[in-house]
Amino acid sequence: MALEKGGLWRNWVGNQYCVSQFKASPETEAEVAELVHEADRRDLAVRVSGSGHSFTPVVGTNGLLLSLANLRGVQNIDRERKQITVAGGTRINEVGRTLKEHGLSLVNQGDIDSQAVAGAFTTGTHGTGIKLGNLASSIAGMRIVTATGDILDIDGRDRDRLHAAQVSVGTLGVISSLTLNVTDAYNLHERLWRDDFETCMERHDELASQHRHFGFFWCPTPESRHLYCLTDTSAVSSTNKLADVCEMKVMDITDAAPMEGEFEKIAYSSEVYPIEYVPNFVELEYAVPLEHGKAAVRAVRDLMLNKHTNCIYPIEYRFTAGDPAWMSPFHHQDSITLSVSGGPGIDYWPFLKDVDQILGRYNSRPHWGKMHFLDTDDVTRLYPRAKEFRALRRDLDPKGRFLNDHLKMLFG
């Protein structure tokens, strides 16, 4: 398969871009292998663009930029083992539609479903649920095209290699397919309402333990919720306040019939999880050890109310159980995730850096696709298996074909 002339690539919000020398859109694993082999022959770096939903410079390359948009689809469904195999470029919403047809569901999802599976799962993407792991925790195996164009199968027969690959940000090779653990189909009952901040904090532990899913958006101003297209829940509010309020959401599995109201909904799982975002923000998100969650959100709230008063995007707050993946934000750590965003027209860097300083006090770890300020030493300090991951990466890709400057600093 011939390389095409490259050009300008931008991510979904336009804060990251690169100009690659070459590009290609393979349709088969064999074509991916051929392209990577040719890149190695020409001494080119290789990255995969995915759906472009990362805010960080994980995609950028001046070498060969691959798109797996034509390598997609659910390739196999094993109902007995409750596993599916999907091509790396498959979108999460495509997976959901196919699983519904076969009486199955993903174990959990995030609130965006248009990402490519390989990119979303292996950057640490997650949903919410105090007993539920991130998306990568459902990866039972994968096939990757290594730096020489060879195919490597990774599965549970080598647990260390699997746990290294689950959250690897494309640095071990091009992921041609993923095998995922799934579950029997289920419907979710979603309920929305508004609480003031202190009421939310008082109910924090109760709601997290009593519901399969609980999360909230803290909105410092009445305008905040519009920036994330959140529903106006004033009619089901426990407070008369319009500012410094939490837009609350719980979801639980139910056998009740599908329905949809203004503030609640019952439907198939993958039809409830996603919400719609306008790409008008740049997001930072860290996994904070669960025991520090309330202290962390209080500190960031205070920062926004008293210092960075022009930063009014909501704080999103969710829960994720720990997992064994070496470079997972949740590596053996039950966590809450706290995200903040900067918007167009303001200098949001001082705000993001101040949030980073606050969350750093708790040894928080970033979502690799969201803005962060980690360097080589931070990664070594925060991830107990970082040195082993780097050694494995060098073994699989000694020339650093799948690195760029950003990734070299983190994982090189």
LOBAKOL-562787 format. One record per residue: x, y, z of N, C-alpha, C in turn. Coordinates in pm, whole numbers, plus 32768, in hexadecimal, padded with zeros to 4 digits. Example, Ala and Ser with C-alpha at 12.3 -4.5 7.8 and 13.67 -1.06 7.14 Angstrom:
// residues 2
85277DC7830C84CE7E3E830C85287EB6830C/85057F1F82C485577F9682CA850A80038313/
***
This chain:
// residues 412
80567F8980008000800080008059807C8000/804380D77FA28098814C7F93807B81B67FFD/80E381FD802580D3826F807E809D82E5802F/80418331806C800D83AA802E805884238065/8056848E80188090850B804A8043853880C5/808B855E812C804C858881A98015861481A3/8008865282177FD186D9821D7FAA86FC82AB/7F57876182B77F2E879583397EC3873D8378/7ED7871A83F77E7386D384477E58872584C4/7DD8872F84EB7DB1877185687D57871585B8/7D5B8723863D7CFF86D686907C7587198693/7C1A86E086DE7B8D870886D57B7387968705/7BC487C787647BB0885087937C1588B3875A/7C768882870F7CD588DA86CB7D4A8908871D/7D5F88CF87967DD188FC87E77E5088AC87CA/7E44883E877D7EB987F087567EB987DF86BE/7F2E87E786837F3887D285F37FC387A185D1/7FD08768855A805387428527804D8744848F/80C28747845180CE873A83C0812486BE83A7/80E786558377812F85D88360816485D482D1/81D3858D82C0820C857E823A81B5852181E5/817E84B88228812C845881E080B084378234/8049840381F27FD283D382367F9F835781ED/7F4A830A822F7F10829481F17E9682698241/7E39822681FD7DBE81F5823D7DAB8162821B/7DF3810A825E7DEB807A823F7D618042825F/7D3B7FDA82167CBA7F99822A7CC87F10826A/7D417EDB82707D587E5782AA7DD37E5B8303/7DDD7DF783597E547DE983AD7ED07DD58357/7EC37D8982EB7F357D7182927F677DF38256/7F0C7E4E82347F357ECF81FE7F7A7F238269/7F497F1C82E57F8E7F628353801E7F30835E/802E7EAC835C80B37E718368810E7E9E82F5/80D87E9F827C81257ECB820981527F5C8218/80F77FB182488117803F82578180805682C4/81728011833581D3802283A0825C7FEE8374/825D7F7F832D82DC7F4B82F9831F7FB1829C/82CE7FF182478305805581EB833780CF8239/82EE80F682A0831C816782F383A081478336/83AF80CC8364842E80A383A0849E80A8833A/8482807B82C184E8807E82578514810D8239/84B4816A824084D381F7822084FC8248829B/85048206830F852C8249838C84C882B783B2/8447829683AB83DB82F483CD839C82CF8453/837A833584A18326832085178298830284E8/824C82BC853C81C38294851B816882B48591/80FB82F885768092830B85DA800A82F38598/7FA582DB85ED7F1D82C185BE7EC2833185F0/7E70836685977E2083DB85BB7DA483BB860C/7D71834086077CF58321864D7C86837E8621/7C3183A4867E7BC58403865F7BEC84918684/7C6684A486B87C96852B86D67C5B85688752/7C2E851687B37BED854D88297C4D856C889C/7CCE854F888C7D2C857088F77D52860388EF/7D5F864089647D8886CD896D7E2086DB8974/7E67866C898A7EF8866D899A7F3C864B8915/7FC08662890B8007864B888C802A85B98873/7FCC855D88897FEA84CF887C7FEB84A287EA/7FAC84ED87907FA284C38704801484FA86AF/803F857386C9809585BE866E81108573863D/812A857A85BC81A38541858181C3858B8501/8245859184E0826C85C5845E828E855583FD/827284D88428828D846383D682128431838F/81E583B883B4816F8379837880FB837F83DB/808F83BE83B4801683C584067FAF836583CC/7F8A8301841B7F28829E83F17E9F82C18426/7E3A82AC83D57DAF82B084017D77822383F4/7D3681F2845E7CF8816E845A7C6181798444/7C3681E9840A7BA781FF83F47B6A81968398/7BBD815883447B8C80EF82EB7BA480628320/7BE0805983967BF87FD783D67B9D7FD18450/7B227FA9843A7AC07FB284A67A587F448498/7A0F7F33850479A67ECF850779BD7E688574/79517E2B85A379587DBD860379777D3F85B3/79EA7D0385CC7A1B7C93857C79ED7C0C85AF/79D27C02863179A97B81866A795D7B9986EB/78F77B47870278AB7B4A877F78A87ABE87B8/78DF7AAC882E78E07A2C887578807A3888EB/78057A0E88D4779E7A1F893D77BD79CA89B7/77F6795289A1781278F98A12787879378A71/78E479718A37794B79AD8A8A792D7A3F8AAA/78C47A748A6C78A07B028A7979197B5A8A56/794A7B4489DD79B87B9389A7799A7BB78916/79CA7C2C88EF79BF7C5688647A487C828834/7A5E7C7987B27AD87CAD87767AB17D1B8714/7AEF7D8F87237ACE7E0286D07B4C7E38868F/7B3E7E6986157BAD7EAA85D17BD07F2D8616/7C4F7F5386107C817FC4865F7C3E80488640/7C10805C85C57BD380DC85A07B3F80E585BA/7B03807C85F27A73807A860C7A4E80E48673/79E1812C865B79B1818E86BB7961814A872A/7966818387A1792081498812788B813D87F7/785081A087B577BF8198879A779E81278739/77F9810586DF77E48092868777E2801186D7/783D8006873878417F90878D77BD7F8087D8/778C7FEE8810770F7FEA885B769A7FBA8807/76907FED878D76207FC6873676277F318715/769E7EFE86FA76AC7E7086D9768F7E198752/76C37E4087C776AA7DF1883F76157DEA885F/75CE7E56884D753E7E56886974F77DEE8814/751F7DE1879774E27D7F873D74FA7CF0876C/75647CDC87B875887C5587E5756F7C3F887A/75237C9888B874FF7C85894475727C9689A5/75D07CEE898276457D0689D776587D9B89EC/76AE7DBF8A4C76CD7E4B8A6A77607E568A90/779A7ECC8A7B78197EEE8ABA78047EF68B51/786A7ED48B9E785E7ED78C3078467F658C60/788A7FC58C22787C80528C4778A680A78BD1/787F81248BD078A481828B6878BE820B8BA4/790282608B56790F82EB8B79789B833B8B42/78A883C08B46783884148B18784D844B8A8B/78B484198A4378C0842F89B478CE83A68974/7885838D8906788A830888CA78B683098838/78F18379880C791B8383878079B08369876E/79F8834687D97A87832B87CC7AA082A3878D/7B17829587507B45821387237B6981BD879C/7B44813E87967B5580E688087BE780DE8835/7C4480C887D87CCF80B688007D0581308849/7CE981A788167D1B822088567CD9823C88DB/7C54822D88E07C0C824B895C7C3481EC89CC/7C36816A89AE7C5281098A167CE081158A4A/7D42812D89F27DCE81258A1D7E0881AB8A48/7DB482138A557DE2828F8A937DAD82A08B22/7D5A82428B507D2782488BD87C9A827C8BE4/7C5082808B757BC682B28B777B70825D8BD5/7B0E829C8C117ABF825B8C7A7A3282948C7B/79DB82538CC6795782898CE4795482B18D76/78E8828A8DBA78E5829E8E4A78A682248E8B/78CC820A8F07789B81988F527906816A8FB2/78EA817290337950815B9099798480CB9097/7937806F905D79627FE3905579867FBA8FC6/798C801A8F6A79A27FFC8EDD7A2780348EB0/7A757FE38E687AF580108E357AE880668DBA/7B5880998D8B7B5780E78D107B40808B8C98/7B3580C58C207B1780738BAB7B86800F8B90/7C0380358BA87C747FDC8B8E7C6D7F5C8BE1/7C2B7F618C557C247EEB8CAB7BD37E7B8C6D/7B887E998C037B3C7E318BBD7B897DF68B47/7C047E238B2F7C547DED8AC17C8C7D658AEB/7C627CFC8AA27C937C758ABC7D077C508A62/7D1A7C9C89F77D877C80899B7D8A7CE6892B/7DF47CE588DD7DFD7D3D886A7E647D078808/7E587D32878C7EBD7D1787267EFC7D9C8700/7F807DA287047FC47E1D86DF80287E01866F/80397E65861A80A07E6285B4811B7EA585F0/81867E5A85FE81FE7E8E863F824E7EE585DE/82BB7F1C860E830A7F7D85C283487F428543/83547EBD853F838C7E7C84C883217E4D8467/82A37E66848982367E39843482057DAE8455/82377D7284C082097CEE84EA818B7CFB8541/81427C8C854B80C77C89859A80E37C478620/80B97C89868C80CD7C52871280457C418755/80277BC887817FAF7BAC87CF7FCE7BBD8863/7F7C7C0B88A77F8B7C2089387F097BF4897A/7F137B9C89DC7E9A7B708A227EBE7B448AAF/7E607B038AF17E717AE08B7D7ED97A778B9A/7F137A3A8B317F7D79D98B497FFB7A1C8B7D/800A7A9C8B6280797AEB8B99803A7B658BDC/80197B578C5D7FCD7BBF8CA2801A7C418CA9/809C7C3C8CBE80EA7CB68CC580E47D038C41/80F77CBC8BD380F37D008B5180697D398B35/7FFF7CEF8B5B7F787D228B497F637DA08B9B/7F8E7D9E8C197F797E138C6F7FCF7E898C42/803F7E6F8C01808D7EDB8BC780477F188B4F/80087EC38AFF7FCC7EF18A817F457F358A94/7EFE7F158B007E757F488B107E6F7FE08B0B/7ECB80238B4D7ED580B58B457F6380D58B17/7F7480E08A947FF980EF8A5B8002816189F6/7F9381A689DB7F918221898C7FD4820E8903/7FC7819788CB7FFB817E884680918178883D/80D7816488AC8169816788A981A780DD8895/815680728899818B7FED8884817B7FBF87F4/81217FFD87AB81057FD88721807C800986F9/80567FEB867C7FD2801086497F707FA28670/7F077FC686B97EA67F6386E87E447F478676/7E4E7ECF863D7DF57EAD85CF7D6F7E778600/7D6D7E3686757CEE7E0686AD7CFA7DF68743/7C887DFA87857C7E7DEA88157C167D7E8834/7C347D2B88967BD17CCD88CA7BA37D028952/7B1F7D14895F7AE67D5689D57A897CF88A1F/7A8F7CFB8AA47A2A7CB98AF579AC7D0F8AF7/793A7CD18ADF78BA7D168AE0785D7CCD8B3F/77E07CF78B4577827CBB8BA276F97CB18B61/769D7C6D8BA376147C658B6F75D87CF18B63/75847D038B0175477D868AEB74FA7DB48B67/75017E358B8074B67E6D8BF074837EF88BCB/74137F1C8C0973DF7FA48BFE740A7FF48C78/741980758C65743B80CF8CD173CA81328CEB/73B4814F8D6A735681B78D9573A9822F8DC1/73A582998D7373F083138D91739483798DD3/73C683B98E3E737B84258E8073D5849D8E96/73A285138E7973EA85918E8673A585EB8EEB/73F286378F3773BB869F8F8D742B86FF8FB5/740987688FFC746A87CE9026746F87D690BE/74E887D990F474FE87F19183755F88659193/755B88A6920875C889049224764488B49248/76B688F49249773588AE9256773F886192DA/771A88A193487729885F93CA76CD87E693D7/765587EF939E75FD877A939F763C87089351/7677872792E176BD86C19291772D868092E2/777B86D0932877E8869A937777B5864193E8/7746866B9425770C861A949176DD8592945E/76AC858D93E27674851293AB76DA84C49357/775184F8934877B984C292F277CC842B9305/77EA8400937E780783739398778C831D9383/771A834E93B3769C830393A7767882EA9314/767D835292C376568343923776B982EC91EB/773982F7920B779D82A591C7778C821291E6/776681F19260775B8165928976D581279263/766C8179925B75E68142924475BE813991B1/760B8176915975E7817690CC7659813D9078/763580F7900C769D80C18FB276F381328F7A/76B281A18F5A76F882148F2476CB82928F6D/772A82E28F97770B83668FCE777A83C58FA5/7753843A8F7977B384A38F5B776A85288F59/77B685958F55777686188F5177CD867D8F0A/778E86E88EDD77D2875E8EA977BB87CF8F0C/782888078F40781A887E8F95782188F98F3D/77BC89508F4977B189C68EF477C28A448F49/782D8A908F3478448B078F8777E58B798F69/77B08B828EEE77578BF08EC876DC8BB78E81/76718C078E7475FD8BD68E29761E8BB78D97/76828BFC8D6076A58BE48CD376F48B638CBF/772B8B2D8D2A77888ABC8D1C774B8A458CD5/76D28A218CFA769889A78CC2768489B08C2D/766F8A2A8BF8765C8A3A8B6876DA8A148B1B/774E8A268B5877CC8A0B8B1377DE89768AF7/779C89218B45779E88918B2D7715885C8B01/76BC88B78ADB763788908AA975EB883A8B0E/75F7885B8B8F75B3880E8BF6752088378C00/74CD87D78C23743E87EF8C33742488518CA4/73C088A58C94739588FF8D00734188AF8D63/737B88918DD67338883D8E3972FB88908EAB/72E389108E9472AC89648F00722689308F33/71DB88EE8EDD715788BA8F07716488448F66/71D788048F6A71EC87958FC7726687B5901E/7267882C905472D8885B90A372B5885A9137/7319883A91897305883E921A732B88C69252/7350892491FB738089A7922773498A1491CC/733F8A8C920273178AFF91B0738F8B41916C/74068B14918D747E8B509155748E8B2C90C1/74C78B88907474E38B708FE875798B678FCD/75C98B91902D765A8B8A902376908B349096/770C8B02908477498AAB90E876EE8A339103/76C289F590967666898390A176A0890B9058/766D8896907A769A8819903C762887DC8FEB/764487C38F6E75E6877C8F17760086E88F29/75A486A48F6A75B8861C8F9B758185B58F38/75C385418F32759384D48EDD75AF844F8F20/754883F98F25755C836E8F4D752183168EE0/755A829F8ED07528823D8E70753081B38EB0/74C581668E9D74BE80DF8ED6748080818E71/74AA80028E76746F7F9C8E2073DE7F858E4A/73877F758DE872F97F648E0572B97F048DA2/724C7EC38DCF71FA7E708D77717F7EBB8D46/71717F378D7170FA7F858D4A70FC7FA28CB3/70867FC08C7F70787FD98BF070BC805C8BC9/70F180648B50712E80E18B2270CD81578B2A/710181C98B4F70B182448B56711182BA8B51/70DC832F8B35712F83A78B3770DC841C8B66/710B845E8BD170CF84D78C01713485488BFE/711085B88C387169862B8C3371E686178C87/71D585CF8CF8724485C08D557265852F8D75/722C84D28D2C724F84468D3D723783FB8CBB/727C83898CB07277833D8C35729582AC8C55/725082508C12727081C28C18728581928B8A/72F881588B6F731781298AE9738C80C88AEF/73AB808B8A7D741E80338A72749C807F8A9C/74F7803A8ADC756C80778B1B75B380DD8AC3/75D880B58A4B7628810D89F575D8818289BD/7556818489D5750381F589AC74F182598A1E/752282358A957514828D8B0A759882D18B2D/760782888B20768882BE8B4C76B083428B0A/76AB834D8A8576E783C58A47769484438A5A/76D984B48A62769A85378A5A76DF858489EA/76A685F289C276DB863C8951773086B28981/77A986BD894C7801872C896B781B877D88EC/781D880088FB784D8858889178E4886688A2/79348856883879C7885D884779F988EC885A/79DA892488D079FA89B088ED7A4F89BE896C/7AA08955898A7AE989578A087B67890289FC/7BC589178A587C3D88C58A647C3F88908AF3/7C4A880D8B037C2F87CE8B847CAB87918BC4/7CB587A38C477D1687608C9D7CC987038CF8/7CF886888D087CB4862A8D617D1985D08DA6/7D0D85C68E2B7D6685728E7A7D1485108ECD/7D4F849B8EE47D1784388F407D5284518FCA/7CFC847490287D23849590B17D01841D910A/7D5C83EF915F7D39838191BA7CB4839E9200/7C60833892057BD5834792327BCA839092B7/7C23837293137C1983AC93997C3184439399/7C6A8478932E7C85850893277C23855292CB/7BBE850C92997B66854892367B2185C79265/7AE385C292D87A98863793087AF586AB9329/7B69868F93607BC886FA937C7BF8873A92FA/7C1086E892957C42871C92167BDB877491D2/7B5E874891CD7AF9879991887ADF881A91D6/7AE68815925B7AD6889092AA7B4688F49288/7BC088C2927B7C31891B92607C26895991D5/7BFF890B91717BF1894190E97B7A899F90E2/7B0F897F91277A9B89DB912D7AC58A619168/7B108A5E91D57B3E8ADA92137B958B2A91B3/7BEB8AE691697C408B2891057BEC8B70909D/7B818B2F906F7B2D8B6A90067AD78BDC903A/7AAA8BD190B57A548C3A90ED7AA18CB69116/7B218CA591377B6B8D1491727BE38D479123/7C1A8CF690CB7C8F8D2290807C768D268FEA/7C4C8CB88FB17C358CB08F207B9F8CBC8F04/7B698D318F207AD88D428F177AA68D498E87/7B008D578E267AD68D568D9A7AD48CC98D60/7AFC8C668DAE7AFA8BDA8D827A7B8B9B8DB9/7A168B8F8D6579908B6A8D95795D8AE78D5A/79B18A9F8D0F79858A1A8CE3797089C28D5D/790D89698D5A78F389148DCF796988BA8DF0/797488978E7079C888278E9A797787A98E83/79B287468E3E797186C48E3479B386668E98/7961861B8EE1798F85C98F517952853F8F44/79A784D98F3B797884508F2979CC83EE8F7C/79A8836F8F7979E883078FC97A1A82978F6E/7A8D825C8F907AC081EA8F457B0E818E8FA3/7AF5810B8F967B3B80A98FE87BC980948FB4/7C218067900B7CAA804B8FE57CB57FD58F86/7D257FCE8F3E7D3C7F608EE07DD27F448EDB/7DFA7ED28E9F7E887EAD8EA17EDB7EE18E2C/7E9F7F2A8DCE7EEB7F598D5A7F5E7FB38D88/7FD67F9B8D54804E7FDC8D87804780738D7F/801880A98D0F801881398CFB7F8D81758D05/7F31812D8D437EAA81608D577EAB81CE8DC0/7E5A82378DAD7E4A829B8E187E18825D8E9A/7DDB81E68E8F7D9B81A58F027DE981298F2E/7E6A81258F0F7EBB80AF8F307EB580918FC6/7E6F80258FE77E5D7FF990727E34806D90CD/7DDA80C1909B7DB0813890E67D1F815990C5/7CC3813F91247C3A817191147C4082099115/7BF8824890BA7C0B82D890A47B88831F9089/7B8D83A2909B7B2C83F990597B79843F8FE9/7B3384638F817B7384B48F1A7B37853F8F1E/7B8E859F8F187B67862C8F1E7B9D86708EA1/7B4286AB8E557B6E86EF8DDB7B4187808DDE/7B9587D58DA57B7588638D917B9788868D01/7B6288F58CD37B77891A8C477B9589AE8C38/7BE889CB8BD57BFE8A548BAA7BB28A6D8B29/7B838AE58B197B328B068AA47B768B688A46/7B438B7389CE7B7C8BD1896E7B6E8C61899E/7BD18CB2897E7BCA8D40899E7C058D678A24/7C328D038A737C748D248AF17CFA8CDC8AF7/7D568D108B457DD68CCF8B5C7DC18C6C8BCF/7DA88BEE8BAB7D838B8C8C117DFC8B428C4B/7E758B5B8C187EE88B108C4A7F048B268CDF/7F008BA28D117F168BB38DA27EB08B658DF6/7E348B618DC87DCD8B168E0E7DED8A818E0E/7E0B8A488D997E2889B98D927EA289968DE6/7F0689ED8DE67F7E89D28E367F6089D78ECB/7F098A338EF57EE38A388F827E9489BB8FAA/7E3C898C8F527DF489108F6E7E55889B8F78/7EB588978F1D7F1C882F8F207F6788318FA6/7F8888A78FD87FCF88B190577F7A887B90C9/7EF8889990C77E9E886891317E9487D0912B/7E78879A90B67E62870A90AA7EE386BD90BC/7F5586FE909F7FD586BE90B57FF1869F9147/7FB486EA91A17FC686D192317F9686459258/7F39861092097EFC858F92297F35851E91D3/7FA58538918F7FE184D591357F7D84A590CC/7F36850490937ED484E4902C7F1884C58FA8/7ED584768F567F0B844C8ED57EAE84798E65/7EE4849F8DF07E8F84D68D877E54846B8D2C/7DE4848E8CF07DB3844C8C777E1484768C09/7E4F84148BC17EB884348B607E8584848AE9/7E0284868AD57DCA84D48A687D9A855E8A91/7DAB85838B107D8386058B437E0086538B6E/7DF486D88B727E67872C8B8F7EA387098C18/7F28870B8C1E7F6E86F38C9C7FFA872E8C91/8044872A8D0080C887698D05813387088D35/811F86868D24817F86248D5281FB86248CFC/826D86098D3C82EA85F58CF4831F85688D13/8397854C8CE483D084C68CF483D5849B8D86/840584F38DDD841284CF8E6A838B84BB8EAC/8328850C8E8682A284FB8EBE826A84718E9C/827B84478E1F824883C48DF6828C83568E46/830E83608E57835882FC8EA5832582F68F35/830A836B8F6D82DD83718FF9824F833E900C/81F7835B8FAE816883408FC1813E82B48F94/818D82768F3D816781F58F0581CF818C8F2D/81AE81328F8A821180D28FBC824F80798F50/820780628EE1823A800B8E788272805A8E01/828A80DB8E1482B681308DA3833981008D66/839B80DD8DB8841B80B28D82840C80318D33/83B77FD68D6483A17F598D1B83567F738C98/82F87FD18C9A82B27FF38C1F8312802A8BB7/836880858BE283C880BF8B83842580548B4B/844D7FF68B9F84A57F8B8B6F845E7F348B07/83E17F138B2183937EC48AC083807F128A3F/83627F928A4C834F7FE489D483CF7FE6897F/84417FF789C184BF7FF9897784DD7F728936/84B47F06897984C97E81894184767E6D88C2/83FA7E9D88C483A17E8E885083BE7EF587E4/83F17F69880A84077FD687AB848B801C87CA/84FB7FD887B2857C801087DB85A180938794/856B80AB871E8589812686D58529819886F6/84C6817D874A846681E6876F840C821186FD/83E781B286A6839081D38634830C82118661/82D581E186D3824F820A86FC825082798765/82C082C0876D82CA833087CA82C983B5877F/829F841D87C582BB84A7879C82FD84EB8813/8317856B880C835F85AD8879831285A488FD/829085B588F8823D85AF89718244852389B0/823284BD895F82318434899182BC840689BB/83228439897883AB8416899E83CA84478A2B/839884BF8A4D83AD84F48AD2836A849D8B3C/82F484688B1B82A8841A8B7D82D583898B84/82E7834B8B1182F882BA8B0A8379828C8AC8/83CC82EB8A98844382C48A4D84AC82818AA1/
***
